[in-house]
Amino acid sequence: MPIQDNPLFRRLHKHAQKRLAFEPGVPRGQQLPAYKRYLELENTMLERYHRKGDSGLEVCQARAAMIDVIIENLFLAALNLYTTEHGKLPCKMAVLATGGYGRRELNPHSDIDIMFLYPDSATGKKLEHFQQVLAEEILYPLWDLGLKLGHASRNTKEAIAEAKKEIQSKNAILESRMICGSEHLYKRLHKKFKTYCQKDDPKGYIEQRLADEEERHAKAGNTIYLQEPDIKNGVGGLRDYQNILWMAYIKFGHRSLRELVRAKLLRADERKAMRQAYDLLLRTRTEVHLQNRRPTDKLLLEQQPKVAEQLGYRQKDIFERVEAFMKDYYSAARTIYHTSTMLKERMALAAENTNRISFREALRAHQHLPIKQIDGFQLHNKVLSADSKNVFKKDPVRFIRVFRYAQQFGAKMDADLRFLISHSLPLIDRNLINSPSAAKTFCTLLRAPGEVYDILMEMHELGVLGRYIPEFGDLTCMVQHEYYHRYTADIHVLHTIKHLDLVFSKHDEEYAHYEQELRKNDDPLLLYLTLLLHDIGKSEGIQGHALSGERIAKPILDRLLVPKDQQEQILFIIRSHLEMARFWQRFDLDDPETAASFANFIEDPQKLRFLYTHTYCDARGTAPTLWNGYKEMMHRTLYVRTLEQFEDDITLQTKRKDKIDMLHEEMLHRNIEGISTEEIEAHFSLLPERYFINTDEADIDLHLRMVNRLLSQIQNAESVGALSPIIDWQDDIDLSMSVVNVVTWDRAGLFYKLAGALSLAGVNIVSTKAISRNDHISIDTFYIIEPGGGTVRNAEAKEIFEKRLKEALIENKDLLPALQEFENKLASKSSNKDMLPAPFPPSVDVYHELSLKRTIIEVQATDRIGLLFQLARLISKRGFDISFARIATERGVAMDTFYIENVDHEEEAEETSNLLQLREELDEIVRASS
């Protein structure tokens, strides 16, 4: 239906006739309130239509029509003013809508781009004055109305010249339409522009559009399934839809999907699905604009519940509501992406074959190599096609084999074959799922190290993977309500496999290191299968998904005919796939008991190698920025030390003694300036073995010099308490964090005072380690980062830390008031009303870890300034000493671990009572922060 026949459009014009009619001579300033009222009322009406569930495209078109009405009225008033004051118009002109406004696709805060078009022959002062009047009477009121306006004044020659220079200008004219003025002038521009497009280099234009698309997709992680997708520029976003139409026009002159259907480049059902998908994205963008009250394209996680509700998703459970909405969103984006990709292929083929023969014939028309017949398929020049539409009906196992052929021959499937696969999925039934032949082929796919991800991703995108392994299908488009995860559950799993491909292909030094550890395993199938199934339990919920995953995976492994001994290894990794990261995130790696405990859990070196590589791929596939040099170091440290545990005790003890002896000799031969042999000997005699096992030569050198400086102060200090702490602050580029060493006299509450001073410096503490010499000199090391990550670049941070630390240690000043004031300054003013519940509920756990022979506190809470200080101060005030702390903060969630020791050596019953009281008080702090 033409937009002019739309009842909504007619209503807009009718309202304008009532509200925007003025007596001659009424100045613009007096007209403006009526325009503002008209805009306000019509925006309210459009919001009502949107919330009622009207088509996203129709609401956007109505908004464009509303702006048309305003511009047309301003235009007529401007012409009337000019002719009244200056007589005859110097020339004809037209006002054009360009860009998204030209497409009639305006969301609430979209840019409004217009062009004033003049004849080529128009010149002189009269024209300049005419242009000035139009600008004052049209542009100024539009700005006064609060509209975000882009404008240009050009004649036809200038418009074409600009299109030649800049591709965005070319797109703007391509989508232009006339709002008001001289239709003849606009038609002349349109005709010349069309001639220019036909003569210009269409290939170069399309290459630019494809390069732009590739760049956009790269910024969006080359996936549709982001936790927070970009509605406009992401993969399968609005721009992909627009891009394919731009290329279709430049190449063939087709301006719409309907014309592409008539040209037999698109099927009618594909067009319908494409329009429905585009409509949903427009509705979503409209809602996001309304909620943010500004132009934005990011569908933020915390806004998804409210967006879903306003778009008609009424599930009471907030998670169910978001999942239902996001599944529809991802499905729409997938439709746009896949259909656009298919159209690009079809247009490329049709360009060389104007007789419109079938796609497969068109593909082969310019090829001369012989066709290879393979099991109902044809392979020609690395392109697979089907012999007939019944190829899968005759033998459904071909659903799996066709992907093996594509992998084996490095071939692509033609558009017809992919269409046939996606529209034949009901043929994948229980017989195929339980077919030994299909199982054999599928496992063969997974036995091609370095070549698995692409083929599994294509299986998934065409719907085969989720049908063949229904349990995996349950993860499709499943939103993960976790701050760690950037992707949906299905795409996360496939991304872990992508990283395993990179391991096997030794993509770089880091990946190659993991490949070396896997060389002792003869069958790559095991780890590929493990990664494919490791999160299968999430279909039943995030909590406990490792255990439920083991149960769900067992029948799958049986169907795939995996031998029992290999099943045992796979199921162990699935059941335990969170454990290795948990150990190095939570426990003290410098403590020999940690590696011994983990070795007892892991049982044998082969499982350790699998879990080591699995944990790495799992983390790398979670989010691009989740893994860093520090985590790699921690992960590697636990692996090496656990691997050593499988040696006999005598060998292990000998290695440790040899290492300490070598360090001792090295430090004695270093000739460290200002450090005597006696000081080195004292250092080695006053510290426990674990310090030397876990500290390298450079750090021992640093600590010796810092201790020397501390002791040198004694001569001038009035008391030990007046000694200033010795501080060393360095940036470690490899770890991507800063390292702060503090050497001072040990005292009660030292840790929380150090933590408080660092918090006031505005840095995040990632990890700490502390050790005391027998002469009560404490050596504390803090690994810190800026709030956004990376080494601390704030020049004032070190000064603030040193000042605050001296206040706390020397002046005995309580840092809590300063921390509370600092926190209040940074407190967010935004409401959390519509945010998703925290994925990690606040909790405090206090327990004795028997395997580590330690009392441990684990805290999980919403992070805030001063939280660590309050926790550590309470622990100290309740008579416990913190011997180790691991501080982890990921996207606003703090997960802290403390090893504590009873300072007063109370009886067991009394200590238990004190621990229970401590837990309750810690819980109060945590609840207050969440």
Secondary structure as UniProt FT lines:
FT   HELIX           3..5
FT   HELIX           7..19
FT   TURN            24..25
FT   HELIX           28..52
FT   HELIX           56..86
FT   STRAND          94..98
FT   HELIX           99..102
FT   TURN            103..104
FT   TURN            108..109
FT   STRAND          112..118
FT   TURN            120..121
FT   HELIX           125..134
FT   HELIX           135..139
FT   HELIX           140..144
FT   TURN            145..146
FT   STRAND          149..155
FT   HELIX           156..165
FT   HELIX           167..174
FT   STRAND          177..181
FT   HELIX           183..199
FT   HELIX           202..219
FT   TURN            220..222
FT   TURN            231..233
FT   TURN            235..236
FT   HELIX           238..252
FT   HELIX           257..262
FT   TURN            263..264
FT   HELIX           268..292
FT   HELIX           301..303
FT   HELIX           304..310
FT   TURN            311..312
FT   HELIX           318..351
FT   TURN            354..355
FT   HELIX           359..365
FT   STRAND          372..374
FT   TURN            375..376
FT   STRAND          377..380
FT   TURN            381..382
FT   STRAND          383..386
FT   TURN            389..390
FT   HELIX           391..394
FT   TURN            396..397
FT   HELIX           398..409
FT   STRAND          412..413
FT   HELIX           415..422
FT   HELIX           425..427
FT   HELIX           430..433
FT   HELIX           436..445
FT   TURN            446..447
FT   TURN            449..450
FT   HELIX           453..461
FT   TURN            462..463
FT   HELIX           464..468
FT   HELIX           470..473
FT   TURN            474..477
FT   HELIX           489..504
FT   TURN            505..506
FT   HELIX           509..518
FT   TURN            519..520
FT   HELIX           525..533
FT   TURN            534..535
FT   HELIX           536..540
FT   TURN            543..544
FT   HELIX           545..559
FT   TURN            560..561
FT   HELIX           564..576
FT   TURN            577..578
FT   HELIX           579..586
FT   TURN            589..590
FT   HELIX           592..602
FT   HELIX           605..620
FT   TURN            621..622
FT   TURN            624..626
FT   HELIX           629..644
FT   TURN            645..646
FT   HELIX           649..669
FT   TURN            673..674
FT   HELIX           677..686
FT   HELIX           689..694
FT   HELIX           697..712
FT   HELIX           713..715
FT   HELIX           720..722
FT   STRAND          726..732
FT   TURN            733..736
FT   STRAND          737..745
FT   TURN            748..749
FT   HELIX           750..760
FT   TURN            761..762
FT   STRAND          764..772
FT   TURN            774..775
FT   STRAND          777..785
FT   TURN            787..788
FT   HELIX           795..809
FT   HELIX           816..826
FT   TURN            833..834
FT   STRAND          843..849
FT   TURN            850..853
FT   STRAND          854..862
FT   TURN            865..866
FT   HELIX           867..877
FT   TURN            878..879
FT   STRAND          880..890
FT   TURN            891..892
FT   STRAND          893..902
FT   TURN            903..904
FT   HELIX           908..929
//
